[in-house]
Amino acid sequence: MDFNVKKLASDAGVFFSRAVQFTEEKLGQAEKTELDAHFENLLARADCTKNWTEKILRQTEVLLQPNPSARVEEFLYEKLDRKVPSRVTNGELLAQYMTEAANDFGPGTPYGKTLIKVGETQRRLGAAERDFIHSASISFLTPLRNFLEGDWRTISKERRILQNRRLDLDACKARLKKAKAAEAKAALWSDEVEKAEHELRLTQTEFDRQAEVTRLLLEGINSTHVNHLRCLHEFVESQTNYYAQCYQYMLDLQKQLGRFSGTFVGNAESTSPAAATSPPAVAAATVPAVPTIPVVPTIVGVPNTVAEGVLNPNEVKPPASGTRKARVLYDYEAADSSELALLADEMITVYSLPGMDPDWLIGERGNQKGKVPVTYLELLS
């Protein structure tokens, strides 16, 4: 019991001595042991690393999971050391709704078929997003979080110990200075000087030892940067693969919709009596069609494009009037030789031919020509 009381009293005395030293330093009434410039640079570099790692970690979490409630739920599961339950992505949920809508509208109708195709693509996008989130969490978020919750906590603990050792050292220096000043007045204080010098040697040794430990930990920040650099490369690789998958999925969907758009329109016209009397599409109506050309009997060796229903771009002649300029809205990859590949933002000349599907026009770019989908164009006046 006496030992515990003495220890508590000693600890209280040390704490009080540190508090006094800290307060006097703040008031400019006591000297402070300064660390060397290299050590101060290491401290500043460590603080900078910690601050930016926290910001990057938090914002990456927002990027991967924009829903704050879901992030809180995942945080709680992680702290409870329990597996986070699988969550349906927005793309997968949209795919489910589209599929159910297609079944209600009729999967054989043009709208239903398109909903099914788009829904399947949304499902694939959602699955790709899930894989990306999982990969990014393991390869990027986990190392950043491990640094903040592991290495940085160790560094912070050792820095606090070093701060206490410095306060003890400066308090001993102050006591030695007072003892020497008193010794000058009376020789009876010589024992106090020896005691103060002994305490100073002990605290100096402890301070130097703790400074070395802290220095080694701070220099390890360079290794942390190397590790985070590797993780950053893995994150970029995962993100690149994810966006490449998304682009390919959407490109495939775009081709399907472009290829089957004429079929959908034809089906709609055949199944809807009112469609026969409805006005033509606005985009197609804005391009004057070439006057109707009488059907010429097929002559052996001379192709008749219109009569045969097959478009050969090399045989198509632009009308004397009725051509227009158009700006391409999206990239388009030609499905066959009768189509013209497009690049976003380029300018082409377009016109219509008799009997063409209203969703398509003839496009020309220099010596190249072919069918182009109207939905990919902005017709200019």
C-alpha positions as CSV (number, residue, x, y, z in Angstrom):
1,M,0.0,0.0,0.0
2,D,2.8,2.4,0.9
3,F,4.5,1.6,-2.4
4,N,1.4,2.5,-4.4
5,V,1.0,5.7,-2.5
6,K,4.6,6.7,-3.1
7,K,4.3,5.8,-6.8
8,L,1.2,7.9,-7.1
9,A,2.9,10.8,-5.4
10,S,5.9,10.5,-7.6
11,D,3.7,10.4,-10.8
12,A,1.8,13.5,-9.6
13,G,5.1,15.3,-9.0
14,V,6.4,14.5,-12.4
15,F,3.1,15.6,-14.0
16,F,3.2,18.8,-12.0
17,S,6.8,19.5,-13.0
18,R,6.0,19.0,-16.7
19,A,2.9,21.2,-16.5
20,V,4.9,24.0,-14.9
21,Q,7.7,23.7,-17.5
22,F,5.1,23.7,-20.4
23,T,3.3,26.7,-19.0
24,E,6.5,28.7,-18.5
25,E,7.6,27.9,-22.0
26,K,4.4,29.2,-23.4
27,L,4.8,32.4,-21.3
28,G,8.4,32.7,-22.5
29,Q,9.7,32.3,-18.9
30,A,11.7,29.1,-19.5
31,E,14.1,27.8,-22.0
32,K,13.2,25.0,-24.4
33,T,15.4,22.3,-25.9
34,E,15.1,22.7,-29.7
35,L,15.3,19.7,-32.0
36,D,17.7,19.7,-34.9
37,A,16.5,20.9,-38.3
38,H,16.5,17.4,-39.8
39,F,14.3,16.1,-37.0
40,E,11.9,19.0,-37.4
41,N,11.7,18.2,-41.1
42,L,10.9,14.6,-40.3
43,L,8.1,15.7,-38.0
44,A,6.6,18.1,-40.6
45,R,6.8,15.4,-43.3
46,A,5.1,12.9,-41.0
47,D,2.3,15.4,-40.2
48,C,1.8,16.2,-43.8
49,T,1.6,12.5,-44.7
50,K,-1.0,11.8,-42.0
51,N,-3.2,14.8,-43.0
52,W,-3.2,14.0,-46.7
53,T,-3.6,10.3,-46.2
54,E,-6.7,11.0,-44.1
55,K,-8.2,13.3,-46.8
56,I,-7.4,10.9,-49.6
57,L,-8.9,8.0,-47.7
58,R,-12.1,9.8,-46.8
59,Q,-12.7,11.1,-50.4
60,T,-11.9,7.7,-51.9
61,E,-14.5,6.2,-49.6
62,V,-17.0,8.8,-50.8
63,L,-16.1,7.9,-54.4
64,L,-16.6,4.2,-53.9
65,Q,-19.7,4.6,-51.8
66,P,-21.5,8.0,-52.2
67,N,-24.3,6.9,-49.7
68,P,-23.2,8.2,-46.2
69,S,-25.6,5.8,-44.5
70,A,-24.0,2.9,-46.2
71,R,-20.5,4.1,-45.3
72,V,-21.5,4.3,-41.6
73,E,-23.0,0.8,-41.8
74,E,-19.8,-0.5,-43.3
75,F,-17.7,1.3,-40.7
76,L,-19.7,-0.3,-37.9
77,Y,-19.5,-3.8,-39.4
78,E,-15.7,-3.3,-39.7
79,K,-15.3,-2.2,-36.1
80,L,-17.4,-5.1,-34.9
81,D,-15.1,-7.4,-37.0
82,R,-18.1,-8.7,-39.0
83,K,-18.4,-9.3,-42.7
84,V,-20.2,-6.5,-44.5
85,P,-23.4,-7.9,-46.1
86,S,-23.5,-7.8,-49.9
87,R,-25.3,-4.8,-51.2
88,V,-27.1,-4.4,-54.6
89,T,-25.5,-1.7,-56.7
90,N,-27.6,1.0,-58.4
91,G,-26.9,-0.5,-61.8
92,E,-28.1,-3.9,-60.7
93,L,-31.2,-2.4,-59.2
94,L,-31.9,-0.5,-62.4
95,A,-31.5,-3.7,-64.4
96,Q,-34.0,-5.4,-62.2
97,Y,-36.6,-2.6,-62.7
98,M,-36.0,-2.6,-66.5
99,T,-36.4,-6.4,-66.7
100,E,-39.6,-6.3,-64.7
101,A,-41.0,-3.4,-66.8
102,A,-40.2,-5.3,-70.0
103,N,-42.2,-8.3,-68.7
104,D,-45.1,-6.1,-68.0
105,F,-45.0,-4.2,-71.3
106,G,-44.3,-7.4,-73.3
107,P,-40.8,-8.8,-73.9
108,G,-41.7,-9.1,-77.6
109,T,-42.5,-5.5,-78.1
110,P,-39.9,-3.0,-79.4
111,Y,-39.9,-1.2,-76.1
112,G,-39.7,-4.4,-74.1
113,K,-36.9,-5.8,-76.2
114,T,-34.9,-2.6,-75.7
115,L,-35.6,-2.5,-72.0
116,I,-34.2,-6.1,-71.7
117,K,-31.1,-5.2,-73.7
118,V,-30.4,-2.0,-71.7
119,G,-31.2,-3.8,-68.4
120,E,-28.7,-6.6,-69.2
121,T,-26.1,-4.0,-69.8
122,Q,-26.9,-2.2,-66.6
123,R,-26.5,-5.5,-64.7
124,R,-23.1,-6.0,-66.2
125,L,-22.2,-2.4,-65.3
126,G,-23.3,-3.0,-61.7
127,A,-21.3,-6.2,-61.5
128,A,-18.2,-4.4,-62.8
129,E,-18.8,-1.6,-60.3
130,R,-19.0,-4.2,-57.5
131,D,-15.7,-5.8,-58.6
132,F,-14.0,-2.4,-58.8
133,I,-15.1,-1.4,-55.3
134,H,-13.9,-4.7,-53.9
135,S,-10.6,-4.4,-55.6
136,A,-10.0,-0.8,-54.7
137,S,-10.9,-1.4,-51.1
138,I,-8.4,-4.2,-50.7
139,S,-5.5,-2.7,-52.8
140,F,-5.9,1.0,-51.8
141,L,-8.1,1.8,-48.9
142,T,-6.9,-1.0,-46.6
143,P,-3.2,0.0,-46.8
144,L,-4.1,3.7,-46.1
145,R,-6.3,2.7,-43.2
146,N,-3.6,0.4,-41.8
147,F,-1.1,3.2,-41.8
148,L,-3.4,5.6,-39.9
149,E,-4.6,3.0,-37.4
150,G,-1.2,1.2,-37.0
151,D,2.0,3.0,-37.9
152,W,0.7,6.5,-37.2
153,R,-0.6,5.6,-33.8
154,T,2.8,4.2,-32.9
155,I,4.5,7.3,-34.2
156,S,2.1,9.5,-32.2
157,K,2.7,7.5,-29.0
158,E,6.4,7.8,-29.3
159,R,6.2,11.5,-30.1
160,R,4.2,12.1,-26.9
161,I,6.8,10.2,-24.9
162,L,9.6,12.3,-26.5
163,Q,7.7,15.5,-25.6
164,N,7.5,14.3,-22.0
165,R,11.2,13.4,-22.0
166,R,12.0,16.9,-23.3
167,L,9.9,18.6,-20.6
168,D,11.6,16.5,-18.0
169,L,15.0,17.4,-19.4
170,D,14.2,21.1,-19.5
171,A,12.8,21.0,-16.0
172,C,16.1,19.4,-14.8
173,K,18.0,22.1,-16.6
174,A,16.0,24.8,-14.8
175,R,16.5,23.1,-11.4
176,L,20.2,22.8,-12.0
177,K,20.3,26.5,-13.0
178,K,18.5,27.5,-9.8
179,A,20.8,25.2,-7.7
180,K,23.9,26.8,-9.1
181,A,22.5,30.3,-8.5
182,A,21.8,29.3,-4.9
183,E,25.3,27.8,-4.5
184,A,26.8,31.1,-5.3
185,K,25.1,32.5,-2.3
186,A,25.7,29.7,0.2
187,A,28.0,26.7,0.1
188,L,25.4,24.6,1.9
189,W,23.6,24.1,-1.5
190,S,26.4,22.0,-3.1
191,D,24.5,18.8,-2.5
192,E,21.6,20.2,-4.4
193,V,23.8,20.9,-7.4
194,E,25.2,17.4,-7.5
195,K,21.6,16.0,-7.3
196,A,20.4,18.3,-10.1
197,E,23.4,17.3,-12.3
198,H,22.7,13.6,-11.7
199,E,19.1,14.0,-12.6
200,L,20.0,16.0,-15.7
201,R,22.4,13.2,-16.9
202,L,19.6,10.6,-16.5
203,T,17.0,12.7,-18.2
204,Q,19.4,13.6,-21.0
205,T,20.1,9.9,-21.6
206,E,16.4,9.1,-21.6
207,F,15.7,12.0,-24.0
208,D,18.4,10.9,-26.4
209,R,17.2,7.3,-26.4
210,Q,13.6,8.4,-27.1
211,A,14.7,10.8,-29.8
212,E,16.5,8.0,-31.6
213,V,13.5,5.7,-31.4
214,T,11.2,8.5,-32.7
215,R,13.7,9.4,-35.4
216,L,13.7,5.8,-36.8
217,L,9.9,5.7,-36.9
218,L,9.7,9.1,-38.7
219,E,12.3,8.0,-41.2
220,G,10.1,5.0,-41.9
221,I,7.6,7.4,-43.5
222,N,9.7,7.1,-46.7
223,S,8.9,3.4,-46.8
224,T,5.2,4.3,-46.2
225,H,5.3,6.5,-49.3
226,V,6.8,3.7,-51.4
227,N,4.1,1.4,-50.2
228,H,1.3,3.9,-50.9
229,L,2.8,4.6,-54.4
230,R,2.5,0.9,-55.2
231,C,-1.1,0.8,-53.9
232,L,-1.9,3.9,-56.0
233,H,-0.7,2.2,-59.1
234,E,-2.9,-0.8,-58.3
235,F,-5.9,1.6,-57.7
236,V,-5.3,3.2,-61.1
237,E,-5.1,-0.2,-62.7
238,S,-8.4,-1.3,-61.2
239,Q,-10.1,2.0,-62.2
240,T,-8.8,1.7,-65.7
241,N,-10.1,-1.9,-66.1
242,Y,-13.4,-0.8,-64.6
243,Y,-13.9,2.1,-67.0
244,A,-12.7,0.0,-70.0
245,Q,-15.3,-2.6,-69.1
246,C,-18.0,0.0,-68.8
247,Y,-17.0,1.6,-72.2
248,Q,-17.0,-1.8,-73.9
249,Y,-20.4,-2.7,-72.4
250,M,-21.9,0.6,-73.6
251,L,-20.3,0.3,-77.0
252,D,-21.8,-3.1,-77.5
253,L,-25.2,-1.8,-76.3
254,Q,-24.9,1.2,-78.6
255,K,-24.2,-1.1,-81.6
256,Q,-27.2,-3.3,-80.7
257,L,-29.6,-0.4,-80.4
258,G,-28.3,1.2,-83.6
259,R,-28.5,-2.1,-85.5
260,F,-32.0,-2.9,-84.4
261,S,-33.5,0.6,-84.2
262,G,-34.9,0.2,-87.7
263,T,-36.4,-3.2,-86.8
264,F,-38.1,-1.7,-83.8
265,V,-39.6,1.1,-85.8
266,G,-40.9,-1.3,-88.4
267,N,-42.4,-3.5,-85.8
268,A,-44.1,-0.6,-84.1
269,E,-45.6,0.5,-87.4
270,S,-46.9,-2.9,-88.2
271,T,-48.5,-3.5,-84.7
272,S,-49.9,0.0,-84.3
273,P,-52.7,1.1,-86.7
274,A,-52.2,4.7,-85.7
275,A,-48.6,4.6,-86.6
276,A,-49.4,4.6,-90.3
277,T,-51.0,8.0,-90.1
278,S,-48.6,9.5,-87.6
279,P,-46.1,12.1,-88.9
280,P,-42.6,11.0,-89.7
281,A,-39.7,11.5,-87.3
282,V,-38.7,15.1,-86.9
283,A,-35.0,14.4,-87.5
284,A,-35.7,12.6,-90.7
285,A,-38.2,15.2,-91.9
286,T,-35.6,18.0,-91.6
287,V,-33.5,16.4,-94.4
288,P,-35.2,16.8,-97.7
289,A,-35.4,13.5,-99.6
290,V,-34.3,13.1,-103.1
291,P,-37.3,13.1,-105.5
292,T,-38.7,9.7,-106.2
293,I,-36.9,7.9,-109.0
294,P,-38.8,5.5,-111.2
295,V,-37.8,1.9,-110.8
296,V,-35.6,0.9,-113.7
297,P,-35.6,-2.7,-114.8
298,T,-32.5,-4.5,-113.8
299,I,-30.0,-4.9,-116.6
300,V,-27.4,-7.6,-116.5
301,G,-24.1,-6.2,-115.2
302,V,-25.6,-2.9,-114.0
303,P,-26.5,-2.8,-110.3
304,N,-29.8,-1.3,-109.2
305,T,-29.3,-0.4,-105.5
306,V,-32.8,0.9,-104.8
307,A,-34.6,-2.0,-106.6
308,E,-32.5,-4.6,-104.9
309,G,-32.8,-3.0,-101.5
310,V,-29.0,-3.2,-100.9
311,L,-27.0,-0.1,-100.3
312,N,-23.6,0.1,-102.0
313,P,-22.0,3.4,-100.8
314,N,-19.9,3.7,-103.9
315,E,-23.0,3.8,-106.1
316,V,-24.9,6.4,-104.1
317,K,-25.0,9.8,-105.7
318,P,-25.8,12.9,-103.6
319,P,-28.8,14.9,-104.7
320,A,-28.4,18.2,-106.5
321,S,-30.1,19.8,-103.5
322,G,-31.2,18.7,-100.1
323,T,-27.9,17.9,-98.4
324,R,-27.1,19.2,-95.0
325,K,-24.3,19.5,-92.6
326,A,-24.4,17.6,-89.3
327,R,-22.2,17.4,-86.2
328,V,-21.5,13.9,-84.8
329,L,-22.6,13.6,-81.1
330,Y,-21.0,10.3,-80.3
331,D,-18.4,7.9,-81.7
332,Y,-20.0,5.2,-83.8
333,E,-18.3,2.0,-85.1
334,A,-19.6,0.8,-88.5
335,A,-21.2,-2.6,-88.3
336,D,-20.5,-3.4,-91.9
337,S,-19.2,-1.9,-95.2
338,S,-22.5,-0.1,-95.9
339,E,-22.1,2.0,-92.8
340,L,-19.8,5.0,-92.1
341,A,-17.8,5.0,-88.9
342,L,-18.1,8.3,-87.0
343,L,-16.0,10.3,-84.5
344,A,-17.6,12.6,-82.0
345,D,-17.6,16.3,-82.9
346,E,-16.6,15.9,-86.5
347,M,-18.7,17.5,-89.3
348,I,-20.2,15.4,-92.1
349,T,-22.6,15.9,-95.0
350,V,-25.9,14.0,-94.8
351,Y,-28.9,13.4,-97.0
352,S,-31.7,10.9,-97.4
353,L,-32.7,8.5,-100.2
354,P,-36.1,7.3,-101.2
355,G,-37.2,4.2,-99.3
356,M,-34.5,4.6,-96.6
357,D,-35.3,3.8,-93.0
358,P,-36.1,7.2,-91.3
359,D,-33.7,6.4,-88.5
360,W,-30.8,6.4,-91.0
361,L,-29.2,8.9,-93.4
362,I,-26.4,8.8,-96.0
363,G,-23.3,10.4,-94.6
364,E,-20.3,11.7,-96.5
365,R,-16.8,12.6,-95.3
366,G,-14.4,13.4,-98.1
367,N,-14.3,10.3,-100.3
368,Q,-16.0,8.1,-97.7
369,K,-19.7,7.6,-97.5
370,G,-22.2,5.2,-95.9
371,K,-25.2,4.9,-93.7
372,V,-25.2,6.7,-90.4
373,P,-27.8,6.6,-87.5
374,V,-29.8,9.8,-87.1
375,T,-29.6,9.6,-83.3
376,Y,-25.8,10.1,-83.4
377,L,-26.2,13.4,-85.3
378,E,-27.0,17.0,-84.6
379,L,-28.5,18.4,-87.9
380,L,-27.4,21.9,-88.6
381,S,-29.5,24.5,-90.5
